[in-house]
Amino acid sequence: IDFADLPVRSRASARGPKSVLVTVGNASKLKNITAALSAFRLIRREVPSAELHLFGHGLTSEKYPSAEGVHPHGQRPYPEVMAFLCERADLMIHPSLEESFCMAALEAQAVGLPVIGGAESGGVPYVIGDSASDCLVNVRDPVAIANAAIRILKDEDLYASLSARAVENVRRRFTAKAMVDDYLKILAGVLDSKTQGRTSVETGSWRRRA
């Protein structure tokens, strides 16, 4: 993530006239959009002004007819989606069942959005980070998604904390410099282990390492 390329979000509160939730994905089963829709119906009972905006291939009104508060946008240009995340959205629901990595969640965090994602959805917990445990749920359970969203939207202090931690998570772990530094540490460790292994062989005390 290059923060210089991102729009700047000026708020760290969800206390607007509407609570705007967003899901970025596609219509495949692994993206689990139906869970977000089911959760949203529960969220609306507690937060009647809430809206859910769907972005991504196949997330159109033809496949997901607009219901009360649901707005399918389909596939939109990247700058438009990022502007929406920054300027209008309050919270991302990412119900995907499996990810190797999750750029949508990372980019949402980079502009200060708390992201609700799957606690057992592959790389999602790695991206969201340990400090945001309030956001990690069983995304197969719409009730769990809804409860997390309602709590975050209604607790202003929690929301502000999660928003700040989201940005810090990306700055600390996913800028180019942070990623390069991590690779260098790994490579240095590999080189060091090879050197130690060679020394052990030369002294006749080499042992196979797991």
Salt bridges, closest charged atoms under 4 A:
GLU46 OE1 - LYS154 NZ 3.11
GLU51 OE2 - LYS18 NZ 2.90
GLU51 OE1 - HIS53 NE2 2.82
GLU68 OE2 - ARG44 NH2 2.98
GLU80 OE2 - ARG76 NE 2.95
ASP90 OD1 - ARG11 NH2 3.13
GLU99 OE2 - LYS31 NZ 2.65
GLU99 OE2 - HIS94 NE2 2.97
ASP134 OD1 - ARG151 NH1 2.60
ASP134 OD2 - ARG165 NH2 3.96
GLU156 OE1 - ARG15 NE 3.45
ASP181 OD2 - LYS177 NZ 2.78
